[in-house]
Amino acid sequence: MKRILFVEDSDLIREMYELILSNERGRWEVRTAADGPAALALLRASAFDVVASDMRMPGMDGIELLKEVARLYPQTARVIISGLGDQGFVADALGSIHQFLVKPVQIDTLKATLVRLTGLDAYLKDEKLKTLAGRIGVLPSFPSLYLEIMQAIESPDASLKSIADLIIKDPGIAAKLLQVVNSTAFGLPERVHDPVAAVQQLGLNTIRSVALSSQVFANFAPSQMNHFSADTLWTHLMNCGQIARVIMRSEGARAAEIEDAFTAGILHDIGKLMLAHSLPREFQEALSLADSRRAPLHEVELEIFGATHAGLAAYLLGLWGLPAPIVEAVAFHHIPERGASAGVSPLAAVHVANALEHELAGEPSHISAAYLAQANLAHRLPAWREEVARLHESPSAP
């Protein structure tokens, strides 16, 4: 049973929240508080999985409350519920908020958000993973610039220039986009130096995914260590995203599935960044042991941390509310047989893409023959290898 705390100064709305979830009492335990101090008193008395707060309340407002929750109880999911007019205030406080729901909140939307925020156990049931996430400190909230780019893309008035202007606000993202568009995978005859041209060449879905990945890299800037390079990791992630996209396209997957596979491909190893940044000593130990034993890093991580970089990354992405196929592909890209997806899926594409990219780099890799056979995909592996070889040797636009 998951514990949800609603903070709202309106008696009527507090009663509504209790009523909404009253027919699922075996699933949720709902408590309410009329203001911030009362909510903090409840949090001091016992743990909650989610705190969902109104924005405008007398005394301590919702943002002030959730900042305190982030500081004192960093692993509690934090939701602000407010009107569209408060978006500016919310954008300034995204470091303390995981989700923003617009008033009047739809019942289905509220339930779906709570299921997602508390349902990470559907993929990630290991308490050791939660302990590891707790050691990271305050997990970063959904990247603010990525949210702005998403809103711009979905706006009917969006233009390539307006999106490029947003990207220019973050030199790190602009540099990454130019690096991607000038990579061999795009096979352009001349180098691109203009962010507007980069947006035009890459397409909006790629822009969105690369922007998210770039901001993750900005959140977790690791120190120098042996057997690990953030630049090498970035190249690996971009290549995996491209290969996963090629695999999905070759199987005639739907556009949304193709882009989910690409996004999962460029995010699947961000857990390594999180560990390198937050727990460098233990992560260095894991890297050194994996190298000396010639063992897979994720197996050594289980010994040292009790969980893996894949699970940690999926935990963060699930908290951010990314689609389930992306979370699943990231969580199980080393052990796809634990996933729920069958047949052609982002999970299958990322698992194979990760292994093939390591093969191209001359590194050890492992493709689960049992998983591919179970998914009725084993016969497609030679064709995927040929597709990837062509992409690598004779680059063309994806």
Secondary structure, DSSP 8 states (H G I E B T S, - for coil): -EEEEEE-S-HHHHHHHHHHTGGGTTTEEEEEESSHHHHHHHHHHS--SEEEEES--SSS-HHHHHHHHHHH-TTSEEEEEE-GGGHHHHHHTGGG-SEEEESS--HHHHHHHHHHHHGGGGT---HHHHHHHHHH-S---S-HHHHHHHHHHHSTT--HHHHHHHHHT-HHHHHHHHHHHTSTTT--SS----HHHHHHHH-HHHHHHHHHHHHHHHH-----BTTB-HHHHHHHHHHHHHHHHHHHHHTT--HHHHHHHHHHHHHTTHHHHHHHHH-HHHHHHHHHHHHHHT--HHHHHHHHHSS-HHHHHHHHHHHTT--HHHHHHHHTSS-GGGSS--SS-HHHHHHHHHHHHHHHTT------HHHHHHTT-GGGHHHHHHHHHHHHHS----
